[in-house]
């Protein structure tokens, strides 16, 4: 499942995020580790949902890095480019 989060403050906490019980950072964004993995196993986050409102180029970069992290998580390695 892919969820698009676009906004100005932080993602909407009620609903799916609350149901999953993901952790949030002090600014209200979804908290992740360096591999974009949230506090919930097998749930990843990137872009505005993770870092808050930012430039679209950051969202693109984070999307690519998150895809690489997911591929590595599932396959043990990844050949997807990070740039």
N, CA, C and O atoms as a Maestro MAE file, in Angstrom:
{
 s_m_m2io_version
 :::
 2.0.0
}

f_m_ct {
 s_m_title
 :::
 protein
 m_atom[332] {
  # First column is atom index #
  i_m_mmod_type
  r_m_x_coord
  r_m_y_coord
  r_m_z_coord
  i_m_residue_number
  s_m_chain_name
  s_m_pdb_residue_name
  s_m_pdb_atom_name
  i_m_atomic_number
  :::
  1 25 0.842 -1.160 0.000 1 A "UNK " " N  " 7
  2 3 0.000 0.000 0.000 1 A "UNK " " CA " 6
  3 2 0.894 1.232 0.000 1 A "UNK " " C  " 6
  4 15 1.885 1.277 0.730 1 A "UNK " " O  " 8
  5 25 0.565 2.208 -0.790 2 A "UNK " " N  " 7
  6 3 1.269 3.479 -0.816 2 A "UNK " " CA " 6
  7 2 0.289 4.553 -0.388 2 A "UNK " " C  " 6
  8 15 -0.822 4.639 -0.913 2 A "UNK " " O  " 8
  9 25 0.708 5.380 0.577 3 A "UNK " " N  " 7
  10 3 -0.142 6.466 1.047 3 A "UNK " " CA " 6
  11 2 0.566 7.773 0.749 3 A "UNK " " C  " 6
  12 15 1.718 7.964 1.141 3 A "UNK " " O  " 8
  13 25 -0.103 8.658 0.070 4 A "UNK " " N  " 7
  14 3 0.473 9.957 -0.248 4 A "UNK " " CA " 6
  15 2 0.101 10.937 0.853 4 A "UNK " " C  " 6
  16 15 -1.069 11.093 1.203 4 A "UNK " " O  " 8
  17 25 1.119 11.589 1.387 5 A "UNK " " N  " 7
  18 3 0.887 12.584 2.435 5 A "UNK " " CA " 6
  19 2 1.407 13.926 1.942 5 A "UNK " " C  " 6
  20 15 2.609 14.087 1.731 5 A "UNK " " O  " 8
  21 25 0.535 14.862 1.762 6 A "UNK " " N  " 7
  22 3 0.926 16.202 1.340 6 A "UNK " " CA " 6
  23 2 0.229 17.194 2.258 6 A "UNK " " C  " 6
  24 15 -0.997 17.195 2.367 6 A "UNK " " O  " 8
  25 25 1.002 18.021 2.904 7 A "UNK " " N  " 7
  26 3 0.382 18.952 3.827 7 A "UNK " " CA " 6
  27 2 1.374 19.977 4.324 7 A "UNK " " C  " 6
  28 15 2.500 20.054 3.831 7 A "UNK " " O  " 8
  29 25 0.958 20.768 5.303 8 A "UNK " " N  " 7
  30 3 1.794 21.858 5.771 8 A "UNK " " CA " 6
  31 2 2.283 21.678 7.200 8 A "UNK " " C  " 6
  32 15 3.261 22.315 7.591 8 A "UNK " " O  " 8
  33 25 1.639 20.839 7.984 9 A "UNK " " N  " 7
  34 3 2.072 20.660 9.366 9 A "UNK " " CA " 6
  35 2 2.693 19.288 9.557 9 A "UNK " " C  " 6
  36 15 3.917 19.151 9.568 9 A "UNK " " O  " 8
  37 25 1.889 18.318 9.701 10 A "UNK " " N  " 7
  38 3 2.326 16.937 9.873 10 A "UNK " " CA " 6
  39 2 1.216 16.048 9.348 10 A "UNK " " C  " 6
  40 15 0.111 16.526 9.091 10 A "UNK " " O  " 8
  41 25 1.490 14.759 9.184 11 A "UNK " " N  " 7
  42 3 0.432 13.881 8.680 11 A "UNK " " CA " 6
  43 2 -0.736 13.795 9.662 11 A "UNK " " C  " 6
  44 15 -0.572 14.017 10.862 11 A "UNK " " O  " 8
  45 25 -1.879 13.481 9.152 12 A "UNK " " N  " 7
  46 3 -3.066 13.291 9.978 12 A "UNK " " CA " 6
  47 2 -2.854 12.058 10.855 12 A "UNK " " C  " 6
  48 15 -2.666 10.954 10.344 12 A "UNK " " O  " 8
  49 25 -2.883 12.244 12.152 13 A "UNK " " N  " 7
  50 3 -2.601 11.144 13.070 13 A "UNK " " CA " 6
  51 2 -3.772 10.187 13.212 13 A "UNK " " C  " 6
  52 15 -3.577 8.981 13.359 13 A "UNK " " O  " 8
  53 25 -4.983 10.715 13.168 14 A "UNK " " N  " 7
  54 3 -6.149 9.851 13.344 14 A "UNK " " CA " 6
  55 2 -6.307 8.958 12.121 14 A "UNK " " C  " 6
  56 15 -5.934 9.332 11.009 14 A "UNK " " O  " 8
  57 25 -6.855 7.797 12.338 15 A "UNK " " N  " 7
  58 3 -7.045 6.852 11.247 15 A "UNK " " CA " 6
  59 2 -5.924 5.829 11.211 15 A "UNK " " C  " 6
  60 15 -5.580 5.240 12.235 15 A "UNK " " O  " 8
  61 25 -5.357 5.621 10.039 16 A "UNK " " N  " 7
  62 3 -4.375 4.560 9.829 16 A "UNK " " CA " 6
  63 2 -3.154 4.670 10.742 16 A "UNK " " C  " 6
  64 15 -2.742 3.678 11.343 16 A "UNK " " O  " 8
  65 25 -2.572 5.863 10.851 17 A "UNK " " N  " 7
  66 3 -1.365 6.012 11.672 17 A "UNK " " CA " 6
  67 2 -1.649 5.701 13.138 17 A "UNK " " C  " 6
  68 15 -0.844 5.057 13.810 17 A "UNK " " O  " 8
  69 25 -2.774 6.152 13.619 18 A "UNK " " N  " 7
  70 3 -3.176 5.862 14.994 18 A "UNK " " CA " 6
  71 2 -3.467 4.373 15.165 18 A "UNK " " C  " 6
  72 15 -3.080 3.766 16.164 18 A "UNK " " O  " 8
  73 25 -4.146 3.800 14.190 19 A "UNK " " N  " 7
  74 3 -4.469 2.365 14.242 19 A "UNK " " CA " 6
  75 2 -3.200 1.513 14.249 19 A "UNK " " C  " 6
  76 15 -3.124 0.507 14.955 19 A "UNK " " O  " 8
  77 25 -2.201 1.925 13.456 20 A "UNK " " N  " 7
  78 3 -0.938 1.179 13.403 20 A "UNK " " CA " 6
  79 2 -0.075 1.419 14.641 20 A "UNK " " C  " 6
  80 15 0.831 0.640 14.937 20 A "UNK " " O  " 8
  81 25 -0.366 2.505 15.358 21 A "UNK " " N  " 7
  82 3 0.403 2.893 16.550 21 A "UNK " " CA " 6
  83 2 1.858 3.223 16.220 21 A "UNK " " C  " 6
  84 15 2.770 2.851 16.959 21 A "UNK " " O  " 8
  85 25 2.068 3.927 15.103 22 A "UNK " " N  " 7
  86 3 3.423 4.358 14.769 22 A "UNK " " CA " 6
  87 2 3.849 5.469 15.728 22 A "UNK " " C  " 6
  88 15 3.013 6.211 16.244 22 A "UNK " " O  " 8
  89 25 5.140 5.571 15.958 23 A "UNK " " N  " 7
  90 3 5.671 6.642 16.799 23 A "UNK " " CA " 6
  91 2 5.825 7.900 15.964 23 A "UNK " " C  " 6
  92 15 6.066 7.837 14.759 23 A "UNK " " O  " 8
  93 25 5.682 9.048 16.626 24 A "UNK " " N  " 7
  94 3 5.852 10.345 15.979 24 A "UNK " " CA " 6
  95 2 7.048 11.062 16.598 24 A "UNK " " C  " 6
  96 15 7.385 10.850 17.763 24 A "UNK " " O  " 8
  97 25 7.682 11.914 15.794 25 A "UNK " " N  " 7
  98 3 8.778 12.720 16.314 25 A "UNK " " CA " 6
  99 2 8.193 13.937 17.038 25 A "UNK " " C  " 6
  100 15 6.976 14.123 17.031 25 A "UNK " " O  " 8
  101 25 9.029 14.764 17.658 26 A "UNK " " N  " 7
  102 3 8.509 15.925 18.391 26 A "UNK " " CA " 6
  103 2 7.693 16.912 17.540 26 A "UNK " " C  " 6
  104 15 6.879 17.662 18.078 26 A "UNK " " O  " 8
  105 25 7.902 16.914 16.231 27 A "UNK " " N  " 7
  106 3 7.145 17.807 15.346 27 A "UNK " " CA " 6
  107 2 5.847 17.184 14.842 27 A "UNK " " C  " 6
  108 15 5.085 17.832 14.124 27 A "UNK " " O  " 8
  109 25 5.589 15.922 15.217 28 A "UNK " " N  " 7
  110 3 4.358 15.255 14.802 28 A "UNK " " CA " 6
  111 2 4.474 14.451 13.529 28 A "UNK " " C  " 6
  112 15 3.476 13.918 13.044 28 A "UNK " " O  " 8
  113 25 5.680 14.348 12.972 29 A "UNK " " N  " 7
  114 3 5.900 13.541 11.774 29 A "UNK " " CA " 6
  115 2 6.167 12.095 12.174 29 A "UNK " " C  " 6
  116 15 6.501 11.815 13.325 29 A "UNK " " O  " 8
  117 25 6.019 11.177 11.218 30 A "UNK " " N  " 7
  118 3 6.272 9.768 11.495 30 A "UNK " " CA " 6
  119 2 7.767 9.574 11.740 30 A "UNK " " C  " 6
  120 15 8.600 9.979 10.929 30 A "UNK " " O  " 8
  121 25 8.087 8.957 12.857 31 A "UNK " " N  " 7
  122 3 9.479 8.727 13.248 31 A "UNK " " CA " 6
  123 2 9.986 7.459 12.561 31 A "UNK " " C  " 6
  124 15 9.310 6.430 12.561 31 A "UNK " " O  " 8
  125 25 11.191 7.541 11.972 32 A "UNK " " N  " 7
  126 3 11.793 6.384 11.310 32 A "UNK " " CA " 6
  127 2 13.249 6.246 11.720 32 A "UNK " " C  " 6
  128 15 13.835 7.147 12.320 32 A "UNK " " O  " 8
  129 25 13.820 5.091 11.380 33 A "UNK " " N  " 7
  130 3 15.260 4.924 11.557 33 A "UNK " " CA " 6
  131 2 15.956 5.345 10.259 33 A "UNK " " C  " 6
  132 15 15.312 5.883 9.358 33 A "UNK " " O  " 8
  133 25 17.247 5.106 10.159 34 A "UNK " " N  " 7
  134 3 18.015 5.520 8.974 34 A "UNK " " CA " 6
  135 2 17.568 4.804 7.700 34 A "UNK " " C  " 6
  136 15 17.823 5.284 6.595 34 A "UNK " " O  " 8
  137 25 16.902 3.654 7.851 35 A "UNK " " N  " 7
  138 3 16.432 2.890 6.691 35 A "UNK " " CA " 6
  139 2 14.952 3.139 6.394 35 A "UNK " " C  " 6
  140 15 14.318 2.353 5.690 35 A "UNK " " O  " 8
  141 25 14.397 4.239 6.933 36 A "UNK " " N  " 7
  142 3 13.021 4.657 6.675 36 A "UNK " " CA " 6
  143 2 11.980 3.729 7.294 36 A "UNK " " C  " 6
  144 15 10.794 3.837 6.984 36 A "UNK " " O  " 8
  145 25 12.409 2.828 8.158 37 A "UNK " " N  " 7
  146 3 11.506 1.910 8.841 37 A "UNK " " CA " 6
  147 2 10.922 2.605 10.074 37 A "UNK " " C  " 6
  148 15 11.654 3.202 10.864 37 A "UNK " " O  " 8
  149 25 9.603 2.523 10.228 38 A "UNK " " N  " 7
  150 3 8.936 3.135 11.383 38 A "UNK " " CA " 6
  151 2 9.075 2.230 12.602 38 A "UNK " " C  " 6
  152 15 9.772 1.217 12.557 38 A "UNK " " O  " 8
  153 25 8.415 2.597 13.673 39 A "UNK " " N  " 7
  154 3 8.423 1.785 14.898 39 A "UNK " " CA " 6
  155 2 7.593 0.516 14.727 39 A "UNK " " C  " 6
  156 15 7.621 -0.365 15.586 39 A "UNK " " O  " 8
  157 25 6.858 0.421 13.628 40 A "UNK " " N  " 7
  158 3 6.041 -0.757 13.337 40 A "UNK " " CA " 6
  159 2 6.771 -1.609 12.303 40 A "UNK " " C  " 6
  160 15 7.078 -1.116 11.218 40 A "UNK " " O  " 8
  161 25 7.056 -2.876 12.609 41 A "UNK " " N  " 7
  162 3 7.751 -3.742 11.646 41 A "UNK " " CA " 6
  163 2 7.056 -3.759 10.280 41 A "UNK " " C  " 6
  164 15 5.830 -3.828 10.189 41 A "UNK " " O  " 8
  165 25 7.865 -3.695 9.232 42 A "UNK " " N  " 7
  166 3 7.413 -3.759 7.836 42 A "UNK " " CA " 6
  167 2 6.665 -2.518 7.365 42 A "UNK " " C  " 6
  168 15 6.075 -2.543 6.285 42 A "UNK " " O  " 8
  169 25 6.671 -1.435 8.137 43 A "UNK " " N  " 7
  170 3 6.007 -0.185 7.743 43 A "UNK " " CA " 6
  171 2 7.077 0.887 7.572 43 A "UNK " " C  " 6
  172 15 7.796 1.215 8.516 43 A "UNK " " O  " 8
  173 25 7.176 1.427 6.366 44 A "UNK " " N  " 7
  174 3 8.171 2.427 6.017 44 A "UNK " " CA " 6
  175 2 7.500 3.774 5.795 44 A "UNK " " C  " 6
  176 15 6.298 3.846 5.537 44 A "UNK " " O  " 8
  177 25 8.287 4.842 5.896 45 A "UNK " " N  " 7
  178 3 7.761 6.187 5.670 45 A "UNK " " CA " 6
  179 2 8.845 7.047 5.037 45 A "UNK " " C  " 6
  180 15 10.032 6.868 5.307 45 A "UNK " " O  " 8
  181 25 8.423 7.987 4.188 46 A "UNK " " N  " 7
  182 3 9.376 8.887 3.527 46 A "UNK " " CA " 6
  183 2 8.665 10.173 3.133 46 A "UNK " " C  " 6
  184 15 7.442 10.272 3.228 46 A "UNK " " O  " 8
  185 25 9.435 11.146 2.696 47 A "UNK " " N  " 7
  186 3 8.876 12.397 2.197 47 A "UNK " " CA " 6
  187 2 8.227 13.232 3.286 47 A "UNK " " C  " 6
  188 15 8.694 13.247 4.425 47 A "UNK " " O  " 8
  189 25 7.153 13.925 2.941 48 A "UNK " " N  " 7
  190 3 6.468 14.818 3.874 48 A "UNK " " CA " 6
  191 2 6.009 14.098 5.136 48 A "UNK " " C  " 6
  192 15 6.010 14.681 6.220 48 A "UNK " " O  " 8
  193 25 5.624 12.854 5.003 49 A "UNK " " N  " 7
  194 3 5.141 12.090 6.154 49 A "UNK " " CA " 6
  195 2 6.262 11.943 7.185 49 A "UNK " " C  " 6
  196 15 5.998 11.924 8.387 49 A "UNK " " O  " 8
  197 25 7.497 11.840 6.727 50 A "UNK " " N  " 7
  198 3 8.637 11.618 7.601 50 A "UNK " " CA " 6
  199 2 9.353 12.898 8.001 50 A "UNK " " C  " 6
  200 15 9.712 13.069 9.166 50 A "UNK " " O  " 8
  201 25 9.562 13.791 7.055 51 A "UNK " " N  " 7
  202 3 10.377 14.970 7.357 51 A "UNK " " CA " 6
  203 2 9.580 16.266 7.450 51 A "UNK " " C  " 6
  204 15 10.130 17.313 7.793 51 A "UNK " " O  " 8
  205 25 8.307 16.199 7.149 52 A "UNK " " N  " 7
  206 3 7.479 17.403 7.182 52 A "UNK " " CA " 6
  207 2 7.505 18.100 5.841 52 A "UNK " " C  " 6
  208 15 8.142 17.634 4.897 52 A "UNK " " O  " 8
  209 25 6.813 19.212 5.766 53 A "UNK " " N  " 7
  210 3 6.729 19.952 4.518 53 A "UNK " " CA " 6
  211 2 8.123 20.324 4.043 53 A "UNK " " C  " 6
  212 15 8.939 20.838 4.807 53 A "UNK " " O  " 8
  213 25 8.379 20.059 2.782 54 A "UNK " " N  " 7
  214 3 9.692 20.344 2.219 54 A "UNK " " CA " 6
  215 2 9.574 20.469 0.704 54 A "UNK " " C  " 6
  216 15 8.478 20.427 0.146 54 A "UNK " " O  " 8
  217 25 10.697 20.619 0.067 55 A "UNK " " N  " 7
  218 3 10.730 20.733 -1.391 55 A "UNK " " CA " 6
  219 2 10.422 19.391 -2.038 55 A "UNK " " C  " 6
  220 15 10.711 18.338 -1.469 55 A "UNK " " O  " 8
  221 25 9.844 19.433 -3.209 56 A "UNK " " N  " 7
  222 3 9.497 18.200 -3.912 56 A "UNK " " CA " 6
  223 2 10.741 17.378 -4.238 56 A "UNK " " C  " 6
  224 15 10.662 16.152 -4.314 56 A "UNK " " O  " 8
  225 25 11.876 18.022 -4.430 57 A "UNK " " N  " 7
  226 3 13.099 17.258 -4.730 57 A "UNK " " CA " 6
  227 2 13.496 16.389 -3.541 57 A "UNK " " C  " 6
  228 15 14.052 15.308 -3.732 57 A "UNK " " O  " 8
  229 25 13.218 16.845 -2.307 58 A "UNK " " N  " 7
  230 3 13.489 16.015 -1.137 58 A "UNK " " CA " 6
  231 2 12.546 14.816 -1.124 58 A "UNK " " C  " 6
  232 15 12.960 13.706 -0.790 58 A "UNK " " O  " 8
  233 25 11.308 15.026 -1.479 59 A "UNK " " N  " 7
  234 3 10.338 13.926 -1.512 59 A "UNK " " CA " 6
  235 2 10.754 12.876 -2.544 59 A "UNK " " C  " 6
  236 15 10.656 11.677 -2.283 59 A "UNK " " O  " 8
  237 25 11.213 13.315 -3.701 60 A "UNK " " N  " 7
  238 3 11.678 12.388 -4.736 60 A "UNK " " CA " 6
  239 2 12.884 11.606 -4.237 60 A "UNK " " C  " 6
  240 15 12.938 10.384 -4.371 60 A "UNK " " O  " 8
  241 25 13.843 12.307 -3.667 61 A "UNK " " N  " 7
  242 3 15.042 11.656 -3.137 61 A "UNK " " CA " 6
  243 2 14.689 10.652 -2.045 61 A "UNK " " C  " 6
  244 15 15.192 9.529 -2.041 61 A "UNK " " O  " 8
  245 25 13.819 11.062 -1.117 62 A "UNK " " N  " 7
  246 3 13.423 10.164 -0.035 62 A "UNK " " CA " 6
  247 2 12.649 8.966 -0.572 62 A "UNK " " C  " 6
  248 15 12.807 7.854 -0.068 62 A "UNK " " O  " 8
  249 25 11.820 9.177 -1.581 63 A "UNK " " N  " 7
  250 3 11.088 8.066 -2.182 63 A "UNK " " CA " 6
  251 2 12.024 7.030 -2.769 63 A "UNK " " C  " 6
  252 15 11.806 5.829 -2.616 63 A "UNK " " O  " 8
  253 25 13.069 7.496 -3.443 64 A "UNK " " N  " 7
  254 3 14.062 6.571 -4.019 64 A "UNK " " CA " 6
  255 2 14.823 5.834 -2.931 64 A "UNK " " C  " 6
  256 15 15.042 4.626 -3.026 64 A "UNK " " O  " 8
  257 25 15.224 6.558 -1.904 65 A "UNK " " N  " 7
  258 3 15.963 5.933 -0.801 65 A "UNK " " CA " 6
  259 2 15.077 4.950 -0.030 65 A "UNK " " C  " 6
  260 15 15.537 3.889 0.394 65 A "UNK " " O  " 8
  261 25 13.822 5.308 0.143 66 A "UNK " " N  " 7
  262 3 12.900 4.402 0.827 66 A "UNK " " CA " 6
  263 2 12.663 3.140 -0.008 66 A "UNK " " C  " 6
  264 15 12.613 2.038 0.537 66 A "UNK " " O  " 8
  265 25 12.518 3.296 -1.327 67 A "UNK " " N  " 7
  266 3 12.345 2.133 -2.204 67 A "UNK " " CA " 6
  267 2 13.557 1.216 -2.110 67 A "UNK " " C  " 6
  268 15 13.414 -0.006 -2.076 67 A "UNK " " O  " 8
  269 25 14.748 1.804 -2.067 68 A "UNK " " N  " 7
  270 3 15.986 1.024 -1.908 68 A "UNK " " CA " 6
  271 2 15.959 0.270 -0.577 68 A "UNK " " C  " 6
  272 15 16.305 -0.910 -0.524 68 A "UNK " " O  " 8
  273 25 15.550 0.951 0.497 69 A "UNK " " N  " 7
  274 3 15.498 0.334 1.822 69 A "UNK " " CA " 6
  275 2 14.478 -0.800 1.874 69 A "UNK " " C  " 6
  276 15 14.738 -1.842 2.477 69 A "UNK " " O  " 8
  277 25 13.325 -0.604 1.247 70 A "UNK " " N  " 7
  278 3 12.295 -1.646 1.217 70 A "UNK " " CA " 6
  279 2 12.796 -2.848 0.420 70 A "UNK " " C  " 6
  280 15 12.626 -3.988 0.852 70 A "UNK " " O  " 8
  281 25 13.409 -2.607 -0.735 71 A "UNK " " N  " 7
  282 3 13.950 -3.682 -1.554 71 A "UNK " " CA " 6
  283 2 14.996 -4.479 -0.774 71 A "UNK " " C  " 6
  284 15 14.992 -5.710 -0.799 71 A "UNK " " O  " 8
  285 25 15.883 -3.778 -0.088 72 A "UNK " " N  " 7
  286 3 16.929 -4.433 0.711 72 A "UNK " " CA " 6
  287 2 16.288 -5.228 1.853 72 A "UNK " " C  " 6
  288 15 16.726 -6.339 2.152 72 A "UNK " " O  " 8
  289 25 15.266 -4.674 2.486 73 A "UNK " " N  " 7
  290 3 14.557 -5.352 3.573 73 A "UNK " " CA " 6
  291 2 13.934 -6.657 3.076 73 A "UNK " " C  " 6
  292 15 14.025 -7.689 3.741 73 A "UNK " " O  " 8
  293 25 13.308 -6.604 1.919 74 A "UNK " " N  " 7
  294 3 12.614 -7.769 1.391 74 A "UNK " " CA " 6
  295 2 13.544 -8.789 0.741 74 A "UNK " " C  " 6
  296 15 13.331 -9.995 0.864 74 A "UNK " " O  " 8
  297 25 14.581 -8.301 0.044 75 A "UNK " " N  " 7
  298 3 15.442 -9.178 -0.751 75 A "UNK " " CA " 6
  299 2 16.810 -9.459 -0.122 75 A "UNK " " C  " 6
  300 15 17.526 -10.359 -0.561 75 A "UNK " " O  " 8
  301 25 17.167 -8.684 0.911 76 A "UNK " " N  " 7
  302 3 18.482 -8.858 1.528 76 A "UNK " " CA " 6
  303 2 19.552 -7.995 0.908 76 A "UNK " " C  " 6
  304 15 20.616 -7.806 1.497 76 A "UNK " " O  " 8
  305 25 19.289 -7.471 -0.267 77 A "UNK " " N  " 7
  306 3 20.176 -6.563 -0.981 77 A "UNK " " CA " 6
  307 2 19.355 -5.801 -1.997 77 A "UNK " " C  " 6
  308 15 18.212 -6.160 -2.277 77 A "UNK " " O  " 8
  309 25 19.938 -4.746 -2.552 78 A "UNK " " N  " 7
  310 3 19.216 -3.973 -3.562 78 A "UNK " " CA " 6
  311 2 20.163 -3.466 -4.633 78 A "UNK " " C  " 6
  312 15 21.289 -3.057 -4.350 78 A "UNK " " O  " 8
  313 25 19.692 -3.501 -5.846 79 A "UNK " " N  " 7
  314 3 20.442 -2.901 -6.958 79 A "UNK " " CA " 6
  315 2 19.799 -1.598 -7.407 79 A "UNK " " C  " 6
  316 15 20.238 -0.988 -8.383 79 A "UNK " " O  " 8
  317 25 18.754 -1.169 -6.693 80 A "UNK " " N  " 7
  318 3 18.099 0.096 -7.037 80 A "UNK " " CA " 6
  319 2 19.034 1.250 -6.761 80 A "UNK " " C  " 6
  320 15 19.711 1.261 -5.733 80 A "UNK " " O  " 8
  321 25 19.089 2.235 -7.664 81 A "UNK " " N  " 7
  322 3 19.979 3.380 -7.446 81 A "UNK " " CA " 6
  323 2 19.469 4.274 -6.312 81 A "UNK " " C  " 6
  324 15 18.263 4.418 -6.111 81 A "UNK " " O  " 8
  325 25 20.407 4.865 -5.583 82 A "UNK " " N  " 7
  326 3 20.042 5.793 -4.512 82 A "UNK " " CA " 6
  327 2 19.920 7.215 -5.011 82 A "UNK " " C  " 6
  328 15 19.378 8.063 -4.302 82 A "UNK " " O  " 8
  329 25 20.410 7.511 -6.219 83 A "UNK " " N  " 7
  330 3 20.342 8.858 -6.753 83 A "UNK " " CA " 6
  331 2 19.467 8.907 -7.992 83 A "UNK " " C  " 6
  332 15 19.293 9.972 -8.583 83 A "UNK " " O  " 8
  :::
 }
 m_bond[331] {
  # First column is bond index #
  i_m_from
  i_m_to
  i_m_order
  :::
  1 1 2 1
  2 2 3 1
  3 3 4 2
  4 3 5 1
  5 5 6 1
  6 6 7 1
  7 7 8 2
  8 7 9 1
  9 9 10 1
  10 10 11 1
  11 11 12 2
  12 11 13 1
  13 13 14 1
  14 14 15 1
  15 15 16 2
  16 15 17 1
  17 17 18 1
  18 18 19 1
  19 19 20 2
  20 19 21 1
  21 21 22 1
  22 22 23 1
  23 23 24 2
  24 23 25 1
  25 25 26 1
  26 26 27 1
  27 27 28 2
  28 27 29 1
  29 29 30 1
  30 30 31 1
  31 31 32 2
  32 31 33 1
  33 33 34 1
  34 34 35 1
  35 35 36 2
  36 35 37 1
  37 37 38 1
  38 38 39 1
  39 39 40 2
  40 39 41 1
  41 41 42 1
  42 42 43 1
  43 43 44 2
  44 43 45 1
  45 45 46 1
  46 46 47 1
  47 47 48 2
  48 47 49 1
  49 49 50 1
  50 50 51 1
  51 51 52 2
  52 51 53 1
  53 53 54 1
  54 54 55 1
  55 55 56 2
  56 55 57 1
  57 57 58 1
  58 58 59 1
  59 59 60 2
  60 59 61 1
  61 61 62 1
  62 62 63 1
  63 63 64 2
  64 63 65 1
  65 65 66 1
  66 66 67 1
  67 67 68 2
  68 67 69 1
  69 69 70 1
  70 70 71 1
  71 71 72 2
  72 71 73 1
  73 73 74 1
  74 74 75 1
  75 75 76 2
  76 75 77 1
  77 77 78 1
  78 78 79 1
  79 79 80 2
  80 79 81 1
  81 81 82 1
  82 82 83 1
  83 83 84 2
  84 83 85 1
  85 85 86 1
  86 86 87 1
  87 87 88 2
  88 87 89 1
  89 89 90 1
  90 90 91 1
  91 91 92 2
  92 91 93 1
  93 93 94 1
  94 94 95 1
  95 95 96 2
  96 95 97 1
  97 97 98 1
  98 98 99 1
  99 99 100 2
  100 99 101 1
  101 101 102 1
  102 102 103 1
  103 103 104 2
  104 103 105 1
  105 105 106 1
  106 106 107 1
  107 107 108 2
  108 107 109 1
  109 109 110 1
  110 110 111 1
  111 111 112 2
  112 111 113 1
  113 113 114 1
  114 114 115 1
  115 115 116 2
  116 115 117 1
  117 117 118 1
  118 118 119 1
  119 119 120 2
  120 119 121 1
  121 121 122 1
  122 122 123 1
  123 123 124 2
  124 123 125 1
  125 125 126 1
  126 126 127 1
  127 127 128 2
  128 127 129 1
  129 129 130 1
  130 130 131 1
  131 131 132 2
  132 131 133 1
  133 133 134 1
  134 134 135 1
  135 135 136 2
  136 135 137 1
  137 137 138 1
  138 138 139 1
  139 139 140 2
  140 139 141 1
  141 141 142 1
  142 142 143 1
  143 143 144 2
  144 143 145 1
  145 145 146 1
  146 146 147 1
  147 147 148 2
  148 147 149 1
  149 149 150 1
  150 150 151 1
  151 151 152 2
  152 151 153 1
  153 153 154 1
  154 154 155 1
  155 155 156 2
  156 155 157 1
  157 157 158 1
  158 158 159 1
  159 159 160 2
  160 159 161 1
  161 161 162 1
  162 162 163 1
  163 163 164 2
  164 163 165 1
  165 165 166 1
  166 166 167 1
  167 167 168 2
  168 167 169 1
  169 169 170 1
  170 170 171 1
  171 171 172 2
  172 171 173 1
  173 173 174 1
  174 174 175 1
  175 175 176 2
  176 175 177 1
  177 177 178 1
  178 178 179 1
  179 179 180 2
  180 179 181 1
  181 181 182 1
  182 182 183 1
  183 183 184 2
  184 183 185 1
  185 185 186 1
  186 186 187 1
  187 187 188 2
  188 187 189 1
  189 189 190 1
  190 190 191 1
  191 191 192 2
  192 191 193 1
  193 193 194 1
  194 194 195 1
  195 195 196 2
  196 195 197 1
  197 197 198 1
  198 198 199 1
  199 199 200 2
  200 199 201 1
  201 201 202 1
  202 202 203 1
  203 203 204 2
  204 203 205 1
  205 205 206 1
  206 206 207 1
  207 207 208 2
  208 207 209 1
  209 209 210 1
  210 210 211 1
  211 211 212 2
  212 211 213 1
  213 213 214 1
  214 214 215 1
  215 215 216 2
  216 215 217 1
  217 217 218 1
  218 218 219 1
  219 219 220 2
  220 219 221 1
  221 221 222 1
  222 222 223 1
  223 223 224 2
  224 223 225 1
  225 225 226 1
  226 226 227 1
  227 227 228 2
  228 227 229 1
  229 229 230 1
  230 230 231 1
  231 231 232 2
  232 231 233 1
  233 233 234 1
  234 234 235 1
  235 235 236 2
  236 235 237 1
  237 237 238 1
  238 238 239 1
  239 239 240 2
  240 239 241 1
  241 241 242 1
  242 242 243 1
  243 243 244 2
  244 243 245 1
  245 245 246 1
  246 246 247 1
  247 247 248 2
  248 247 249 1
  249 249 250 1
  250 250 251 1
  251 251 252 2
  252 251 253 1
  253 253 254 1
  254 254 255 1
  255 255 256 2
  256 255 257 1
  257 257 258 1
  258 258 259 1
  259 259 260 2
  260 259 261 1
  261 261 262 1
  262 262 263 1
  263 263 264 2
  264 263 265 1
  265 265 266 1
  266 266 267 1
  267 267 268 2
  268 267 269 1
  269 269 270 1
  270 270 271 1
  271 271 272 2
  272 271 273 1
  273 273 274 1
  274 274 275 1
  275 275 276 2
  276 275 277 1
  277 277 278 1
  278 278 279 1
  279 279 280 2
  280 279 281 1
  281 281 282 1
  282 282 283 1
  283 283 284 2
  284 283 285 1
  285 285 286 1
  286 286 287 1
  287 287 288 2
  288 287 289 1
  289 289 290 1
  290 290 291 1
  291 291 292 2
  292 291 293 1
  293 293 294 1
  294 294 295 1
  295 295 296 2
  296 295 297 1
  297 297 298 1
  298 298 299 1
  299 299 300 2
  300 299 301 1
  301 301 302 1
  302 302 303 1
  303 303 304 2
  304 303 305 1
  305 305 306 1
  306 306 307 1
  307 307 308 2
  308 307 309 1
  309 309 310 1
  310 310 311 1
  311 311 312 2
  312 311 313 1
  313 313 314 1
  314 314 315 1
  315 315 316 2
  316 315 317 1
  317 317 318 1
  318 318 319 1
  319 319 320 2
  320 319 321 1
  321 321 322 1
  322 322 323 1
  323 323 324 2
  324 323 325 1
  325 325 326 1
  326 326 327 1
  327 327 328 2
  328 327 329 1
  329 329 330 1
  330 330 331 1
  331 331 332 2
  :::
 }
}
